[in-house]
Amino acid sequence: MDGSIKTPKDVMKFVKDNNIKFVDFKFMDFPGQWQHTTKPIGEFDEDIFTSGVGFDASSIRGWKAINESDMIIVPDPTTMFLDPFIKAPTISLVCDVIDPITKEKYERCPRNIVQKAEAYLKSTGIADTAYYGPEAEFFIFDDVRYDNYQNGTFYQVDSVEGSWNTGREESPNLGYKPRYKGGYFPVPPTDSLLDLRNEMCTNLINMGISVEVAHHEVASGGQCEIGLRFLPMLKMADTLLLFKYVVKNTAFQNGKTVTYMPKPIFGDNGSGMHIHLSLWKENKPLFYGDGYAGLSETALHYIGGILKHAASLCAFTNPTTNSYKRLVPGFEAPVNLAYSQRNRSASVRIPMYSNSPKAKRVEFRCPDASSNPYLAFTAIMMAGLDGIQNRIDPGEPLDKDIYDMAPEELANVPNTPGSLEEALKALKEDHEYLLKGNVFTEDVINAWISYKMTNEVKAMALRPHPFEFQLYYDI
């Protein structure tokens, strides 16, 4: 996103100077996927930044009914970027969704929820900025096939890097494959994706996104990570969506495909999205102090809020049935609802790479990139603020190796929910903290639970699983 573009006039000047032919308007649906509509440049003028563009909201997942379908999207000029993946010169603008009757931002528009959250944060007097630094892991595959029908189902993903492909005829198979759980960090040719990641990073940097690091991740089969420099909450949510857009399209142009599914491969590491969090006020960091791991009392209470509300938070930070194929106790996933400065199985970690007050932050390790970042980021902040406002004690840190702990000792450490249904039930029972400042509303909470239960939890429960045939066919 071009940081020099701040006003509608700046956009119009860019359009003229760069001979732009089309304008693409992007907005976020309820579950968490970008939608778009396009206008030729002859239909684009400065008035659109106030009048907006109409669309049928009844066709968008989780939104309006057919009898109240008309809605408007209004572009935010500060989000403009030149889209490198469209042949004709095209700019893209991220939009807010507006109700044409009330002229207010639509209650279920995820971007509106983040904007309300940032205003609420300032109103509390606790802080004025919440910074987010997500680490969104993903898999790069060479082929993916799947289908579901009444009398059968299947999926199959493939990667030249798959540890399962060591014996495959590749004419020739050159033998360099990341070992099972061995993708972190062998050099090329074992890491065959370096050039593609560099191309992804180049595209991101050219679009104004600050990239801090890129590397292969632990799993075989093409698991990667590109780390982004931290940004304020709304800016980072916008940026994360653009990041996923760039990564997917760069892979697609190279004949490969990217997924942010948390667990697309059985038996190897899943993909998470660890999020680095900090609060600032008047350009001063609030999480640095003389407490445990160099944290302030504010930071410890923030952690206390996250841990207290973690089960309901998971309904937004881990919002798919597939999320809970990753969050399984006894493996390497951060399922333990505790905090630690060194234990990566704890759901909250305090990075110790730097002693600088500005670098002091907490890392929430449960989330994954299947989440809607607007909703997930907001929910995390609201839980943390609740912890500060109510001085919630996070308890003792979990600095022991969980594999060395006695079963009776480990039994005292609570875990993340075991399924999406459990997380949604927790959200139904524990969401008052989200309603403060009218940031979330009862309508949004109820709509989220209803959508997820109907379209994902129940839909999954109704279908026979292929492994059930192996277990039960001859019963």
PyMOL commands that set and color helices and strands:
alter all, ss='L'
color gray80, all
select helices_A, chain A and resi 8-17+41-43+48-51+57-59+66-68+77-79+110-124+163-165+194-206+233-253+292-294+297-308+310-317+323-326+357-359+373-389+402-404+407-410+420-429+432-438+442-461+466-472
alter helices_A, ss='H'
color red, helices_A
select strands_A, chain A and resi 22-28+34-40+53-56+70-75+81-82+90-98+129-141+143-149+152-158+211-216+223-228+231-232+257-259+273-281+284-285+336-340+346-349+362-364
alter strands_A, ss='S'
color yellow, strands_A
deselect
rebuild
show_as cartoon
